[in-house]
Amino acid sequence: MQIEFTVSGLKPTQRRRREPSNEQPTVAPVVQCIVLAYQIEHAIREGRARDYADVAKQIGMTRARVSQITRLLQLPPAHLERLLLDDSLSGSKLTERQLRPIARDPERSNQVELFESLISDPSPNRGS
């Protein structure tokens, strides 16, 4: 017996390519992660969540993933501001994964050096 189903008229093996929308520019995933990190910290400060585990349960993520995202806030404020506001960076191929080792480094001077190195060469293999 074989069962076949369709979703919105498409078989599971078919894929529909989205046409780019001209209405609003897309937000880079790394920017989305930083904004989410600020929102998580704000929710905990306001008492809407007790801790990362509570946030994780509320938004359907693992506690480890919530920790990874919020760790981005350990980047120097100037770097966070640059990532959020500099259109040339937010449109680049920088990923949250590339920023993780920079955020983990306890030395600010190392963070600055690593960040500058990353934005001068944001190839996908760097920082992984």
C-alpha positions in Angstrom: 0.0 0.0 0.0 1.4 3.4 -1.0 0.0 6.7 0.3 0.8 10.0 -1.5 -0.1 13.4 -0.1 0.2 16.9 -1.3 0.6 20.2 0.4 -0.7 23.2 -1.3 -0.9 21.3 -4.5 2.8 20.3 -4.5 4.1 16.8 -4.1 6.8 16.6 -1.4 9.5 16.2 -4.0 8.6 19.4 -5.8 10.0 22.7 -4.6 8.7 26.1 -5.4 11.3 28.8 -5.7 10.2 32.1 -4.1 10.4 35.1 -6.2 12.3 38.0 -4.5 10.0 40.6 -3.1 10.6 44.2 -4.0 8.5 45.4 -1.0 10.9 45.3 1.9 14.6 44.4 2.1 15.4 41.2 3.9 17.2 41.3 7.2 20.4 39.3 7.5 20.2 36.2 9.7 23.0 37.5 11.9 21.1 40.7 12.5 18.0 38.7 13.4 20.1 36.7 15.9 21.4 39.8 17.6 17.9 41.4 17.8 16.6 38.1 19.2 19.4 38.1 21.8 18.4 41.6 23.0 14.8 40.5 23.2 15.7 37.4 25.2 17.7 39.4 27.7 15.0 42.1 27.9 12.3 39.4 28.6 14.4 38.0 31.5 15.1 41.5 32.9 11.4 42.3 32.8 10.4 39.0 34.4 8.5 37.6 31.4 10.9 34.6 31.7 13.0 33.2 34.6 16.0 32.1 32.6 17.3 30.8 29.3 15.6 27.4 29.8 12.2 29.2 30.3 12.8 31.3 27.2 13.8 28.2 25.3 10.5 26.5 26.3 8.5 29.6 25.4 9.9 30.0 21.9 10.5 26.4 21.0 14.3 26.3 21.0 16.8 24.4 23.1 18.4 26.1 26.1 21.8 25.6 24.4 20.7 27.4 21.3 19.3 30.3 23.3 22.7 30.5 25.1 24.5 30.6 21.7 22.4 33.4 20.5 22.6 35.5 23.7 26.4 35.0 23.8 26.6 37.3 20.8 25.9 40.1 23.2 29.4 39.6 24.6 30.8 41.2 21.4 32.0 44.7 22.0 29.1 47.2 21.7 30.8 49.0 18.8 30.8 45.7 16.9 27.2 45.0 17.7 26.2 48.5 16.6 28.2 48.1 13.4 26.5 44.7 12.6 23.1 46.2 13.2 23.5 49.5 11.4 26.1 49.1 8.7 24.2 48.1 5.6 27.4 46.8 3.9 27.9 44.3 6.8 24.3 43.3 7.3 24.1 42.5 3.6 27.3 40.5 3.7 27.6 36.8 4.2 28.6 37.0 7.8 27.0 34.3 10.0 26.3 33.9 13.6 28.5 30.8 13.6 31.5 32.9 12.5 30.9 35.4 15.3 30.7 32.7 18.1 34.5 32.3 18.6 34.9 36.1 18.7 32.2 36.4 21.3 33.7 33.6 23.4 37.2 35.3 23.5 37.5 37.0 26.9 40.1 39.6 25.6 38.5 42.7 24.0 41.7 43.3 22.0 41.5 39.9 20.5 37.8 40.4 19.8 38.6 43.6 17.9 41.3 41.9 15.9 39.3 38.8 15.1 36.2 40.9 14.1 38.2 43.1 11.8 39.8 40.1 10.2 36.4 38.5 9.7 34.8 41.5 8.1 37.7 42.0 5.8 37.3 38.3 4.6 33.9 36.9 5.5 34.3 33.7 3.5 32.1 30.9 4.8 35.0 28.8 6.0 36.4 31.4 8.4 35.6 31.1 12.1 33.9 27.7 11.8 
